[in-house]
Amino acid sequence: MRRSLSELFGRSPFEPLQEHGERVKDTVQYLRPLFESIDEGDEEKFKELCININQAEHEADIVKNRFRSETPKWLFLPVNRRDLLELLSTQDSVADKVQDVAVLLGFRELKIHKEMKEGLFEFVDRVLDTCDKSSEIINRLDEILESSFGGREAERVLAMIAELGELEHESDEAGKRVAKKVFELEEKLDPVSVIMWSRVLTRVGDVANHAENIGNHIRLLFT
């Protein structure tokens, strides 16, 4: 059966990727409130936030699965289909890790010790900055597609990817500082809490790592 040119070339492959990115962003927005609810000792708020995170992550999965099924192998794309799917998977991992954080925090009633509070929220904020930058880059993909991955627009996106790397580095350093503080509080926190906080901090750091990897995948589109 013959296909029309519009069917062969299809709409921009970045539109569903950007839609998925918005759902991922919906998931990430609950990260700081999640820790705030723990700091406030508000169990009901924490449970509600976990429900919201699960719902947002589920909606991201719906868009992800639709993107995979609606991007057939025969479709003519301006970029490699495998690269798009890898970018989609990396973006999805951001939401997955936020969900992991919520699950870990729900395993045990953790307390935010006053001596780790400032460092913890600084870390979370740096992670959110990293995610915001990756989201900003995703939303510029149509513009670099129009410029055939060249020119000033491409240079701007590459500069943003470099900024993204710096933001992830800052979040990594903030994570190391709060992790160090947790272990310094070993005598004031019970051993299980120290282990759980270590795991939680690792997962929070993973959120930023995957956000940075989004930029790394996009950089490959230019080669």
C-alpha positions as CSV (number, residue, x, y, z in Angstrom):
1,M,0.0,0.0,0.0
2,R,1.4,3.4,-1.0
3,R,1.9,6.0,1.7
4,S,1.6,9.7,1.2
5,L,4.6,12.0,1.8
6,S,3.0,13.4,4.9
7,E,2.6,9.8,6.3
8,L,6.2,9.0,5.4
9,F,7.8,12.1,7.0
10,G,5.2,12.5,9.7
11,R,5.1,15.4,12.2
12,S,8.1,16.6,14.1
13,P,9.5,13.6,16.1
14,F,10.3,16.1,18.9
15,E,6.7,17.0,19.7
16,P,5.8,13.8,21.6
17,L,9.3,13.9,23.2
18,Q,8.5,17.4,24.5
19,E,5.1,16.2,25.6
20,H,6.8,13.4,27.5
21,G,9.2,16.0,28.9
22,E,6.3,18.0,30.4
23,R,5.0,14.9,32.1
24,V,8.5,14.2,33.5
25,K,8.6,17.8,34.7
26,D,5.3,17.3,36.4
27,T,6.9,14.4,38.4
28,V,10.0,16.4,39.3
29,Q,8.1,19.4,40.6
30,Y,7.0,17.3,43.7
31,L,10.6,16.5,44.8
32,R,11.2,19.5,47.0
33,P,7.7,19.5,48.5
34,L,8.3,15.8,49.3
35,F,11.2,16.7,51.5
36,E,9.4,19.7,53.0
37,S,6.6,17.4,54.1
38,I,9.1,15.2,55.9
39,D,10.7,18.3,57.5
40,E,7.2,19.4,58.7
41,G,6.3,15.9,59.9
42,D,3.2,16.1,57.7
43,E,2.4,12.5,57.0
44,E,-0.8,13.2,55.1
45,K,0.9,15.7,52.8
46,F,3.7,13.2,52.2
47,K,1.2,10.5,51.2
48,E,-0.6,12.8,48.9
49,L,2.6,13.8,47.2
50,C,3.6,10.2,46.7
51,I,0.2,9.7,45.0
52,N,0.8,12.7,42.8
53,I,4.3,11.5,41.9
54,N,3.0,8.0,41.0
55,Q,0.3,9.6,38.8
56,A,2.6,11.9,37.0
57,E,5.1,9.1,36.4
58,H,2.3,6.9,35.1
59,E,1.2,9.7,32.7
60,A,4.8,10.0,31.5
61,D,4.8,6.3,30.8
62,I,1.6,6.6,28.7
63,V,3.2,9.2,26.5
64,K,6.4,7.2,26.3
65,N,4.6,4.0,25.2
66,R,2.5,6.0,22.7
67,F,5.7,7.6,21.3
68,R,7.3,4.1,20.8
69,S,4.3,2.7,19.1
70,E,3.7,5.7,16.9
71,T,7.3,6.0,15.6
72,P,7.5,3.0,13.2
73,K,10.8,1.9,11.7
74,W,9.8,2.8,8.2
75,L,9.1,6.4,9.0
76,F,11.6,8.9,7.5
77,L,13.0,10.9,10.4
78,P,15.5,13.8,10.5
79,V,17.4,12.0,13.2
80,N,18.1,8.3,13.9
81,R,15.1,6.5,15.4
82,R,17.3,4.6,17.9
83,D,18.8,8.0,19.1
84,L,15.3,9.3,19.7
85,L,14.3,6.2,21.7
86,E,17.4,6.4,23.8
87,L,16.7,10.0,24.5
88,L,13.2,9.1,25.5
89,S,14.4,6.4,27.8
90,T,16.9,8.7,29.5
91,Q,14.3,11.4,30.0
92,D,11.9,8.8,31.4
93,S,14.6,7.7,33.9
94,V,14.4,11.2,35.5
95,A,10.8,10.5,36.5
96,D,11.6,7.0,37.5
97,K,14.3,8.2,40.0
98,V,11.9,10.7,41.5
99,Q,9.5,7.9,42.1
100,D,12.3,5.8,43.6
101,V,13.1,8.6,46.1
102,A,9.4,8.7,47.2
103,V,9.4,4.9,47.6
104,L,12.6,4.9,49.7
105,L,11.3,7.8,51.9
106,G,8.2,5.8,52.5
107,F,10.0,2.7,53.8
108,R,11.0,4.4,57.0
109,E,9.9,7.5,58.9
110,L,13.1,9.5,58.4
111,K,13.8,12.7,60.2
112,I,15.7,15.7,58.7
113,H,18.2,16.6,61.4
114,K,18.6,20.3,61.8
115,E,22.4,20.1,61.0
116,M,21.7,18.5,57.6
117,K,18.6,20.5,56.6
118,E,20.3,23.4,54.9
119,G,22.6,21.1,52.9
120,L,19.8,18.8,52.0
121,F,17.6,21.5,50.5
122,E,20.6,23.1,48.7
123,F,21.2,19.7,47.1
124,V,17.6,19.2,46.1
125,D,17.5,22.8,44.6
126,R,20.6,22.2,42.6
127,V,19.1,18.9,41.2
128,L,16.0,20.8,40.3
129,D,18.1,23.5,38.5
130,T,19.7,20.7,36.5
131,C,16.3,19.3,35.5
132,D,15.0,22.7,34.6
133,K,17.9,23.2,32.2
134,S,17.5,19.8,30.6
135,S,13.8,20.6,30.1
136,E,14.6,23.9,28.5
137,I,16.9,22.2,26.1
138,I,14.3,19.6,25.1
139,N,11.9,22.5,24.3
140,R,14.4,24.0,21.9
141,L,14.7,20.9,19.7
142,D,12.2,22.0,17.1
143,E,14.2,25.2,16.6
144,I,17.5,23.4,16.0
145,L,15.6,21.0,13.7
146,E,14.5,23.9,11.6
147,S,18.1,25.1,11.4
148,S,19.2,21.6,10.3
149,F,21.3,21.3,13.5
150,G,23.5,24.2,12.5
151,G,23.9,27.9,12.9
152,R,23.4,30.1,15.8
153,E,20.5,28.2,17.3
154,A,22.6,25.0,17.4
155,E,25.4,27.0,19.1
156,R,23.0,28.2,21.7
157,V,21.8,24.7,22.5
158,L,25.3,23.4,22.7
159,A,26.1,26.2,25.1
160,M,23.1,25.2,27.2
161,I,24.3,21.6,27.2
162,A,27.6,22.9,28.6
163,E,25.6,24.8,31.3
164,L,23.7,21.7,32.1
165,G,27.0,19.8,32.7
166,E,28.0,22.6,35.2
167,L,24.7,22.5,37.0
168,E,25.0,18.7,37.4
169,H,28.5,19.1,38.8
170,E,27.2,21.7,41.3
171,S,24.5,19.3,42.3
172,D,27.0,16.5,42.7
173,E,29.2,18.6,44.9
174,A,26.2,19.6,47.0
175,G,25.3,15.9,47.3
176,K,28.7,15.1,48.6
177,R,28.5,17.8,51.2
178,V,25.2,16.6,52.6
179,A,26.3,13.0,52.5
180,K,29.4,13.9,54.5
181,K,27.2,15.7,57.0
182,V,24.9,12.6,57.4
183,F,27.9,10.5,58.3
184,E,29.1,13.1,60.7
185,L,25.8,12.8,62.4
186,E,26.2,9.0,62.7
187,E,26.2,9.2,66.5
188,K,23.0,11.3,66.5
189,L,21.2,9.2,63.9
190,D,20.4,5.5,64.3
191,P,22.4,3.3,61.9
192,V,19.4,2.4,59.8
193,S,18.6,6.0,59.2
194,V,22.2,6.7,58.1
195,I,21.9,3.9,55.6
196,M,18.5,5.0,54.3
197,W,19.6,8.6,54.0
198,S,22.6,7.5,52.0
199,R,20.4,5.6,49.6
200,V,17.9,8.5,49.3
201,L,20.7,10.9,48.5
202,T,22.1,8.6,45.9
203,R,18.7,8.4,44.2
204,V,18.3,12.2,44.3
205,G,21.7,12.5,42.7
206,D,20.6,10.0,40.0
207,V,17.8,12.4,39.0
208,A,20.4,15.1,38.1
209,N,22.7,12.5,36.4
210,H,19.9,11.4,34.1
211,A,19.0,15.0,33.4
212,E,22.6,15.7,32.4
213,N,22.5,12.5,30.2
214,I,19.6,14.1,28.3
215,G,22.1,16.8,27.2
216,N,24.7,14.2,26.3
217,H,22.2,12.4,24.0
218,I,21.2,15.6,22.3
219,R,24.8,16.5,21.7
220,L,25.1,13.3,19.7
221,L,22.3,14.5,17.4
222,F,24.7,17.1,16.1
223,T,27.3,14.5,15.0
